[in-house]
Amino acid sequence: MPNILDHIGNTRLLPLNHIGRMTGARIALKMEAENPTGSMKDRMALAMIDAAEADGRLKAHGTVIEYTGGSTGISLALVCAVKGYHCHIVTADAFAPEKLAHMQALGAELTVLQSDNGRQTEKLVKDMIARAESIAAATGGMLTHQMQNRDQLVAYTKMADEIWAQTNGRLDALVQAVGTAASIRGMATRLRQLKPDIQIIAVEPAESAVLSGGATGAHKIDGIGAGYVTPLWQEGLADSIEPVSTADAKAMAARLAKEEGILPGPSTGANVTAALRVAERMEEGAEIVTVMCDAGVKYLKE
């Protein structure tokens, strides 16, 4: 029987008409806000649950447990609601309250940890993981464990195929922010199969530029920058890494709203900031794709 999960994926690719125009390159946004919860994480949530059902890890009426800053939790809550599972999310007060409310509205149970003055840090992420592991051990629930779950990679292989088809194979660079590293890994692996010389650019918070060899630190770009090198990250995955500050990410998100009519979250602002830098150093006519990770309505009170 058809349901809302059938509408995950096949999102549009939208060119930016103003931002980046003077560079001579073309920047396009993969509009992942078109997914049912307004986030690209719908793709990976469905892939993880489907795989767990297929191999028997997840039984009927079982419990799904995850640690998350919000978008993954919302997506898992959606999938669990449709498929009849209980969803238990470990999160923190560092993340947008709208996200936590959205998870609860979809029926998720929340365990909310206290952060260091509302900031995202390595310690907070690891505390969330430890609490989720403890809950899974105590309850027998299934921990999807997004930081190391490879089942989600297939979702981003499909996303790469969509981008390739939408650009008619005319794609010179992919720019994507790194959270768990699943999305950039899945897309980069597939796109390099299709075009070996494509440029892959990773984006991370400048305040916690660990992939660039910097120190871990606190930032306010939800969904990216765990503060340590995550298990799904691989050396050589990206041709270059662009650190973007929280301030620059939020400023670009505001520009996208005012200049393009697109209201994104700060991770999208980071992506477009980095894509603009890439456009400035590429040849005229270069085709660059980056991702609208989620919608900005979740962040209006920040």
Buried (B, 14 or more C-beta within 10 A) or exposed (E): EEEBBEEBBEBEBBEBEEBBBEBEBBBBBBBBBBBBBBBBBBBBBBBBBBBBBEEEBBEEEBBBBBBBBBBBBBBBBBBBBBBEBBBBBBBBEBBBEBBBBBBBEBEBBBBBBEBEEEBBBBEBBBBBBEBBBEBBEEEEBBBBBBBEBBBBBBBBBBBBBBBBEBBEEEBBBBBBBBBBBBBBBBBBBBBBEEBEEBBBBBBBBBBBBBBEEBEBBBBBBBBBBBBBBBEBBEEEBBBBBBBBBBEBBBBBBBBBBEBBEBBBBBBBBBBBBBBBBBBEEBEEEBBBBBBBBBBBBBBEEB
